[in-house]
């Protein structure tokens, strides 16, 4: 008859707890990093300046279509991209 092998269940439990603690520590570090990035992130008002301008009605309608089709996220995004493109073409 083969010998019975005793398994120390306490050791097994401790190992699984260590793994869980490691995972919890990783999650905690990730949360701390995310919070730090949020604190460092500038607000919309800190990154942008308000500019009032006039658009042709037909352009505004086309912008609305682009936004409705989710081609652009916002009018601000479209205007910024358009101006960046224009500057790159004509000034750089």
C-alpha positions as a Python dict, from the first residue, in 0.01 Angstrom:
ca = {
    (1, 'X'): (0, 0, 0),
    (2, 'X'): (144, 345, -95),
    (3, 'X'): (225, 591, 175),
    (4, 'X'): (-23, 864, 242),
    (5, 'X'): (107, 1208, 168),
    (6, 'X'): (-2, 1489, 392),
    (7, 'X'): (-66, 1819, 226),
    (8, 'X'): (-32, 2123, 440),
    (9, 'X'): (-343, 2320, 351),
    (10, 'X'): (-229, 2626, 541),
    (11, 'X'): (68, 2672, 313),
    (12, 'X'): (-153, 2649, 6),
    (13, 'X'): (-389, 2907, 144),
    (14, 'X'): (-104, 3142, 227),
    (15, 'X'): (27, 3122, -128),
    (16, 'X'): (-311, 3205, -275),
    (17, 'X'): (-344, 3495, -33),
    (18, 'X'): (-5, 3622, -141),
    (19, 'X'): (-110, 3611, -503),
    (20, 'X'): (-428, 3799, -421),
    (21, 'X'): (-231, 4055, -219),
    (22, 'X'): (8, 4102, -512),
    (23, 'X'): (-286, 4160, -744),
    (24, 'X'): (-442, 4403, -499),
    (25, 'X'): (-112, 4589, -468),
    (26, 'X'): (-87, 4612, -847),
    (27, 'X'): (-441, 4749, -868),
    (28, 'X'): (-362, 4999, -593),
    (29, 'X'): (-50, 5115, -780),
    (30, 'X'): (-249, 5148, -1102),
    (31, 'X'): (-510, 5357, -921),
    (32, 'X'): (-241, 5578, -769),
    (33, 'X'): (-85, 5633, -1113),
    (34, 'X'): (-424, 5719, -1264),
    (35, 'X'): (-500, 5965, -984),
    (36, 'X'): (-158, 6127, -1026),
    (37, 'X'): (-219, 6170, -1400),
    (38, 'X'): (-560, 6324, -1331),
    (39, 'X'): (-404, 6575, -1094),
    (40, 'X'): (-139, 6665, -1352),
    (41, 'X'): (-391, 6685, -1637),
    (42, 'X'): (-485, 7038, -1731),
    (43, 'X'): (-848, 7136, -1753),
    (44, 'X'): (-1016, 7222, -2082),
    (45, 'X'): (-1003, 7592, -1997),
    (46, 'X'): (-629, 7573, -1923),
    (47, 'X'): (-558, 7414, -2261),
    (48, 'X'): (-794, 7621, -2478),
    (49, 'X'): (-884, 7980, -2549),
    (50, 'X'): (-1228, 8090, -2655),
    (51, 'X'): (-1255, 8241, -3003),
    (52, 'X'): (-1578, 8375, -3147),
    (53, 'X'): (-1613, 8362, -3522),
    (54, 'X'): (-1871, 8336, -3797),
    (55, 'X'): (-1923, 8042, -4030),
    (56, 'X'): (-2111, 8019, -4351),
    (57, 'X'): (-2443, 7844, -4294),
    (58, 'X'): (-2361, 7569, -4542),
    (59, 'X'): (-2035, 7492, -4359),
    (60, 'X'): (-2215, 7471, -4026),
    (61, 'X'): (-2467, 7226, -4176),
    (62, 'X'): (-2183, 7007, -4305),
    (63, 'X'): (-2016, 7019, -3965),
    (64, 'X'): (-2341, 6902, -3806),
    (65, 'X'): (-2358, 6610, -4050),
    (66, 'X'): (-2001, 6508, -3962),
    (67, 'X'): (-2081, 6520, -3593),
    (68, 'X'): (-2408, 6325, -3636),
    (69, 'X'): (-2219, 6054, -3827),
    (70, 'X'): (-1956, 6044, -3550),
    (71, 'X'): (-1682, 6141, -3795),
    (72, 'X'): (-1576, 6417, -3555),
    (73, 'X'): (-1612, 6434, -3177),
    (74, 'X'): (-1675, 6807, -3162),
    (75, 'X'): (-1665, 7129, -3358),
    (76, 'X'): (-1359, 7228, -3156),
    (77, 'X'): (-1176, 6917, -3270),
    (78, 'X'): (-1258, 6983, -3636),
    (79, 'X'): (-1158, 7349, -3619),
    (80, 'X'): (-830, 7267, -3444),
    (81, 'X'): (-744, 6996, -3699),
    (82, 'X'): (-831, 7223, -3990),
    (83, 'X'): (-619, 7509, -3858),
    (84, 'X'): (-326, 7278, -3781),
    (85, 'X'): (-344, 7141, -4136),
    (86, 'X'): (-358, 7491, -4285),
    (87, 'X'): (-62, 7612, -4076),
    (88, 'X'): (145, 7306, -4163),
    (89, 'X'): (77, 7363, -4532),
    (90, 'X'): (139, 7738, -4543),
    (91, 'X'): (381, 7821, -4261),
    (92, 'X'): (607, 7522, -4212),
}
